[in-house]
């Protein structure tokens, strides 16, 4: 893989060693160079290496994804410290960060700047959904990214950047097939194409995927069960088209993701004659232009539009009866951006930007009969960096004015520096998370339709304070370590919950806070290959209601320092060995400590698990351009379960068992 920065940005040699644009393959770079790969996560979008970026950052290159045989985004994010997956409802899997549920609008997920997090509830669903074949790199912020990324970046940012036509330079077709011991795991087909002619660059990507979550037996809280083998489909179709001419860029993206389930919303399965189908769709366009007034000053303008139809719910009858559409709500999202950046040759910069966005909700089929307002938001933000020989000083401020939730100021301060082999970061950020129209609608719908006479107040926005400190050192060119500590507190925390009739709604809690540490150790040896060790832990620091914790039958908190669904400790080891120029071996161990979650009214203790994956990659096999990949996932059949990360009564959802997967790729 050739590492390249976006054409619009030059690498400042003061900020980062120039690796991008080199002709070297990633396998030829030493560990020091790999740590200098630039990221573009600040409001200025200036290139910074991860060691001096004003965030706690993890980057995963596209080549790393191919080397490990990543089947989807879950395989990649499992290797990120502090990130853990759990079940939400109806065979959907969400993500938590540092012991806190991030699936209620607290995590921004985007592909080339197009928001994939659903605008209705702020959720993102995982599992055979986001393809990895055309990814150039994934830039991950563990911690707030609200200055640039807005309302959903309260706890983190996942920024997926796909390859340009210049990087693809041809056509690649691939397909894979996976099988569990008792049923089909997945089958997919992928086509990518790209080309560059001087200042003109075009690329296309398309993937169809049909998969199953598991082949195990799912048992609900009252003892009923069903066989998941070939009976819990995950079906996705994603296509992307990008075209650019000089500094003008246009992108169109279409994503259709369908999840079939019988585990349903709470503690019981559906009757055998029908199953539930949840559909998630995104159709989006993005147009942007950068005007360079001179070498120091530039203007960026952009327009985004998306139509999303998340959580479209239908009842599918097995005996051939007509299917019934139970709910369909569409969200049209519009966003206009204008940003000015002044950069100095010494690395200083000043950014001033503003944007206006609004969402329009259309209730095509819904139990809610009221009217929703138009949810608008005007944002003004600024960020500045001043660099000295001993410290880079960053200050940022974001102002939001919401049509329904008033105004807010969110500051950000960072002190960072790379001093030879040593680097440090001291970070403080505030984030403001306003309820979405889906949050608003669900509460109004509950008040309108519940039979218990309950009345739920509308949500007030969350306010988050995060403190982080990171230290790192390169002991030698092939050995490095970094460690960070964090403290995050969310006031007015949103909780998704149910009443005794399993009618769902949101409420504000007083707050929740966690603290913890994360560490990454990397080692490279010419003969032994590359090793990366990640370890993270968290502790609950504040939860006065105890809502996110495990209780015994008498209501007493069992573990006051651990939240539901998430392990207190997690570590992973990834080892990649390049045996020959064309043949490589990669294997991974992912360990999660004890977890606690509910199945109905019963508290379940999930014991520690260790999942071991292996992948063999043979490039230019038999003929030039042909690649063969063979993966064995969960080799020792640990059978990880996705525990629910709030008390919604949903039993743990079985994950995959041992899977054998064959992948063929041909480039021409």
N, C-alpha and C positions, 0 to 999 in steps of 0.2 A: 504494500500500500504506500502511495506517495502522500505525504502529509502536506496539506496546503491550507493557507488562510484564505478567507473570503477575499476576492479580488479588490474590494473597495478599501481594504485596510492594509496598511504597511506595518510590518513588525518593527517596533522601536527597539533597537539593540540595547538601549539602556534598561528597558523593561524586561526583555526576554531574549535568550539566544535564538537566532533565526534557524529553526528547524523546518518550519513550513516552507514549502516551495523547493526543498532539496530533493535531489533525485534518489536519496537513500530509501531503502525499504525499512520499515519500522523494526524489523528483526536485526538490522545492522546498526541500530542506534544503541549507545550505551545508556545506562540508567540515568546518568546526569542529563543527557540530552532529552530523554523521555520526560523528565521532570520539568523541562523548559518548553514543552509544547504549549503554545498560547491558547488562552480561552478569551471569550468576548462577553463577559457577564456584567460589566459595569454599565452605567447609564450612557457612558460615552461610546461604548462598544470598541474601545481601544484594546489592543492586544496586551494581555498580561499573562505571565506564567503563573501556574497554580500557587507557587510559593509566595508570590507577592499580591495575588488577587485579594481584594478586600471582602472575602467570603471564605467559608470552609467549603472547599471545592473538591469534587471527584470528577475525573474525566475518564471515559471509556472509549477507546478508538474502535472504529469499524473493524480493523484487523484483529483486535482482541476478541471481538464478538465472533468473527469467523473462526479464529483459532480455537475458541472454547466450544464451538458448535451451539451457540445460543439459539434456542428454539423461538424465543420471544423475549419481551422486555423483562419478564419475571426472572429469567435466568441471569440477565445482566444486573438487575437491581438487587438481587440476593447477595451480590458481592460488595454492596455498598454498606459501610458501617451505619448502624442506626436505623436502617430501613427494614421493615417486616411486613409480611402480607397476612391478611386475615379475611374471613368471609364477611360479606355484608348481608345480603338476602338473595334468594332465588338463584343460586349457582353463580353469583357474581363475587369477585375477589377485589378488595381494595387494599390500600397501603397505609401504614403508619410510620411516623418519623419520631425517633427518640422517645418512644413510649406513648405517643399521643396519636389518636385517630386523625389522619390527614384527609379523610374521605368526605368531609363536609365543607368543601371549599377552601381547604388550607394548603393545597399543593397545586402549583401551576405546571401543567404538562403541555408542551407545545412541540410541533414539528415545523421547523424552518420559520418560527415565529407565529404560526397559526395555532391558536389555542384549541387543544383537544379536550381539556377539562370541560364538562358540560355546564353550560350557562344556566341550566334550570336549577340544579341542586349543588353544583360544584363538585360532583363525583367524577372519578375516572375508573373504568373497569379494565381488569387485566386478565391475561390468560389466552394465548393464541390470538391476540388482538393486534398489537403494534409490531409490524415486521421489522427485521433487523438487517436484511440483505443489502439495502442501499444506504445504511447509516455511515456517515463519515466519522462522526463522534457524538457522544452524549456528554453534555456538560451539566453537572448536578450540583446545586447549592443545597447544603444541609444547613438550614437557617433561613431567615427572612430574605426575600428578594423583592420587596414591595415597591421600592423606589422606581424600578423599571417595569416590573412584571405585574404590579397592581394587586387587585383584590384577592386573588387566589394564591398569592405567593407568601402566605403568612408563615408557613413552616418550612417551605422549600420550593425549589424549582428544578424541573427536569426539562432540559432544552435539547431536543433531538435535531441534529443537523445532518441533512442528507447530502449525498455526493452531487457534484456538479457534472455537467456534460464533459468538461475537460478531464475530470478524473475518471469518468466511465470510459470515454473514447471508444465506443463500440456497443455491441449488444451482448447481453448475458442472459441466458435462460437457465433456470434451475427448478428442481422439484425434489421433494423429500417424502418419505413414508415412514411412519412410526407405528409400533405395535406394542401394546401391553401383553401381559401373559394371558389375559382373558378377553381381549377385545382390541379394536382398532384405536390407536392413539391419535394419529393425525395424518393428513395428506395435504400437500399444497403444491402450487405452481407459481413461479415468479418470473417476470420478464422485466429487465432494465435495459435502457438504451440512452446513450448520451453522446454529444459531439460538441466541439467548440471550433468556431471559425473566427479567428482574430478576436474582435470584441463581442461576438455573438455566441451565446452559450445556451444549449437546450438539453433537457433531460426528461426522461419519462420513467415511471416506476409503477408496476402493478403486481398485486399478489392476491391470489385466492387461497383461503385456508379453511379446511374442515377438520375439526378436532373434537376430542372428548376430554373432559376434566379428569376422569378417573375410570377404572374398571372395578371399583370396590363396591361394597354394600353400604348404602346410607341408611342409618336408623334414626328415626325422629325421637322426640322426648317421651312419647308414650309407647314406644316399642315397635311401631310399624316401620317397615323398611321396603326398599326397592333396590334392584340391581342396577348400578350405574354403567355397566359394560354396554357400550354401543347405545346408551340411553340418556345422554346428557350433552347434547351437541353444542359446540362453540363454532360458529360460522362467521367468517369475516371476508370482506372484499375491500381492499384499499388501493386507490390509485392516485398518483400525483404527477402533475405536469409543471415544469418550471422553464421559464425562458427569460433571458436577460440580454440586454444590449448596453454595454458600458455600465453606467450606474443606474439604469432603469431595470427593474425586476418585476416579474409577474409570476404568480403561482396559483394553480387550481388544485384542490385536494378533495377527494370524495372517500368517505369511510362509512362502511356498513358493517355493523357487528351485531350478531344475534346469539342469544343465550337461551337454550331450552332447559327447563328445570322441573323437578317434582318436589324439591325441598321447600319451595315456596318462601313465604315471608317470615314465619316464626317457628313454632316448635313442632308442627305436624306436616306430613307430606300431603300432596294432592291425591284425590281419588284416582284409582288406576285407569279410569276411562278418559282422563285428560291430563295435560301438562301445561305449564305456564311458559310463555315465550316473551322475553324482554328484548327489545330491539333498540339499538343506539346508532344514530346516523349523524354524520357531519358533512355538509357540503360547504366549502369555504373558498374564497378568493382573497388574494393579498397583492396589492400593488404598492410599490415603493420606489422612491427616486432620491438619490443623493446628489446634491449640487455642491461642488468644491469651488468656493469663492476664491480661495488661494490655498497654499500648502498648509496653512494653519487653521483656516475657518471653513466650516461646511454646514450645509443645511440638509436635514433629512425630512422628507414628507412621506406619509403613508396612509393608505385606506384599506381597512379590512371589512369583509362581510362574511358572515356564516349563518347558515340555517341548520340548527340542530333539532333532532327529535329524539331525546333520550328517554329511557324508561317507557317506551311505547309497549304496552302490555296487552297481550291477547291470550285467549284460552284456546288451545289446540286439542281437538277431539281425536282420539285414536281410532274410533269406530267409523269415521267418515262423516260425522255430522259437520255442519258448517261451523267454521271457527268464529269466535266472538271477540271483537276488538273491545277491550275493557277500558283502555286509556290511551290517549294520544294528545300530547301537548308539544307544540313546536315553538322554538325560540329563534327569532331573527336578531342577530347581533351586528351592530354597526360601530365602527371605530375610526376616528380621524386623528392623525398625529402630525405634529410639527415640532422639530427639535433642532437647536443650534448648538454646535460644538466648536469651542476654541481650544486648540492644543498647541503646546509649546515644545520646542525641540528638546528640552530637558525632561520631558515627560509630564509636565504640569498640564492640566486641562480644566475647562469649565464647561458645563452642560446646562442649558436651560431648555426645557421642553414643556409642551402641554398637549392634552388630548381630550377629546370628547367622545363618549360612547353611550349607547343606549340599547336596551333590549325590549323587544315587543313579543308578548306571549299570546299564542293562539291556542285556545282550548277546543280542539276539534272533537274529542271525546273525553269527557271527564265528569267525575262526580261533583265537581265544583261548578256552581251556576252563577257565581258573582263575577265582577269585573276587576281585572288587575290593572294597576296604573302602568304607565310607561316608565321603566326604571332607567333614569339617566344619571350620568356621572361626568363632571368636569374635573380634570386633573392638571395641576401645575407642579412641576418638579425641577429641582436643580441639584447638581452634584459637582463638586470641585475636588481636585487633588493637587497637592503641593508636595514635591519630592525634594528631600535633603539627603546628604550622605548617610544619615543615620535613621531616618524615618520618612515614610510616605504618609502624609496626613490627608485623609478623605473626610469630607463632610457632605451630607446630603439631606434634603428636606423635600417631602412630598405633601402637597395640599390636595385634598379631595372634597368635592361638594356633591353630595348625593341628593337626588330629588326627593327621596323618602327618608333619608337618615341623617340629614344635616351635614356639617363640615368637620374636618379633622386634619391635624398636622401630624406627620410621622417623620421624625428625624433619624439620621443614621450617622455614626461616627466610627472611623476605623484608623488604627495606627498599624502599619505593616512595614516590613523591610526584609529584603534578602541581603545578608552580609556574608559574602563568600559562601561557605558551606552551611551557614546557619540562617534560619529565617524565623520571624515571629509575626504574630497577628494579635491585636486586641480590638474586639469588635463590640459595638452596641447598636442594636436596631430596634425600632418600633414598627409595628405593622397594624393595620386597621382592616378588619374584615367585615363588610356589610352583608346582611342577609340577601340571598338571591330571591328572584320572583317565585321560584319553586318553594323555598322556605316559607315565604309569605303566603302562598296559595295553600300549602298543606295545613297551616294553622287555621286559615279561614275555612277551609273545607272541613276540618275536624270540628270547629265550632258550629258549623252549619249542619253537620250530619250525625254527630255522636249521640248515642241514646242514653248516656249516663248523666247528662246535664252538666258536664264539665265545660269550663271556659278557659282557654289558654290565651295568654297575652302574646301579642306580637313580639318577635325577637328584637333586642337592641344589639348594635354591632359589637363584635369582639375587639379587644385591644390587647396586643401582644408585646411583651418586652423580652428581648433575648440578649444575653451576654455570652461572649465566646472568647476564648484565648487559645491560640495554637502556637506550638513550638516545633521546629523541625531541624534535623541535622543530617548532612551527608558525611558519613564517616569516611567513605572512600568513594571512588567513582562507581562502584557496583553495590553499595549498601547505603540505604537511607531509612530514616524513621521520622514520622511526624505524629504528634499527639495533640488533641484538643480537649478542652473542657467546656461545657455549656450549661446554661441555666435559662429555661424558657418558662414564662408565665403568661397564660391567656386569661384575661378577665372577661366575664360574661360569656363563658364557654358555651357553644352550641351543643346540645345533646339530642340525638335522634332516638326516640323512644316510643313505647306503646302503652296503651291502657289495658285493663283486664279483658277487654273485648278484642285486643290486638288491632285497634285503630291507632294509626301512627301519627306523630306530630313532632315538633321541635320545641325545646324549652331552653332558656338560659340558665346555666349554673353560675354560682358565685365565681368560680374560676378553677383552674387546674395548672399545675406547674411540675416540671421534671428537671432534674439535673443529671449529669453523667459525663462520660469521657469516651473518646474514640481514638484509636491509634491505627496507623498503617505502617507496616515494615515491608520494604522492597529489597530484593537481593537478586543479583544477576551474576551468573558464572558462565564462562565460555563453553564448558562441557556440560554442566548440570542444568543450564537453562535459566529461566526467570521464575522467581518466586514472589508472591505477594500475600502477605498475612494481614488480615483486618480483624480488629477486635473492638467491640463496643459494649457499653453497659449504661443503664439509666436507673434512676430511682425517682419515685414519686416524692415531690417536695411539698405539694399543696393540693389538697382535695377535701375541703371541709365536709362536703356532703357524702363523700365516700362512694359516689355513684359509679366511678370507673374502677372500683376495686372489688375483690372477692370477699363474700360474706359467708359465714356459717349459717346453719338453719335458724339460729337465734338472732341473726342480724349483726353479729359481731364481725368486724373486719379481720380476715385471716392474715393477709399480708399488706400492711399499710404502705409498703414501699414499691409495690408492683401493680401496674394497671392491667385490666382485663385484656386477654388476647395476645399480649406482647411479652416475649421473653426478656428477662432482666439482663441476660448475657447472650451475646452472639459473636461467633467468630467464623471466619472463612479462610481457607488456604487455596490459592490457585497456583498451579505449577505448569509452565509451558516449556516443552523441550523440542527444539528444532533438530531432529535427528539427521536429516539431510537437507539440501536446499529446497526440496519439494515435499518432504514428508515430516509431519510433526505430530506430537502427542501432547494432549492437554488434559489435566484432571483437576477436580475441585472437591473440597469437603466444606460443607456448610453445617455448622453446629448451632442449635438453638436450645437454650436452657428451658426449665419448667415454665409452663404457661397455665393460666387459670381462665376458664370460661364457663358459661352456663349452657345447659341443655334443658329447656323448660325452666323449672324452678330448681333444678339440680346443678350444683357446682361440680365441674369436672376438672380434675387435675391431669394435664397433659404432660407426660414425662419428657425429658430431653430427647432430642432426635439429632442424628447426624446423617446427612444425605451426601452420597458420593457419586459424582458424575465423571465420565471419561469421554474423550473424543479424539479420533484419529483423522487427520487431514492429509490427503495426498493430492498435491497440485501437479498439473501436467502429467496426469496418469495415462499412460499408454499413447496419448497423443496430445499435442500442444493445445492448451485451452480447456482441457477436461479436468475437472476436479471431483474427487470422490471423498465423501465424509461419512464416517461411521461413529455413531454415538451410543453409549449405554448410560442411561440416566437412572439415578437411584439404584445403583448396581447391587447393593445389599438389601434392597427392598425395605427401607426404613419406614416408608408409607407415612409421610408427613401429612398432618391435617391442618386445615385453615380454621383456626379458632376465631369466634366472633369477638370483635374488639369493643363491644358495648353490650349491655345486658338487654338483648332483644330476644332472648329465649331460643335462638337458632342454634341447634347442635353444630359441632364442628363439621366442616365440609371435607370429605376425603380428597387428598391430592393424588398425584399420579403414583402408580406403582412402578416397578422396573420397566423401562421402555427401551426398546431397540429401535434405532432410527438410522435410515440410510438416506444420504443426500447426494445428488448428482448435479453438477454445475458445468455449463459449457459456455465459454466466451469466444466471440468471433468478431 
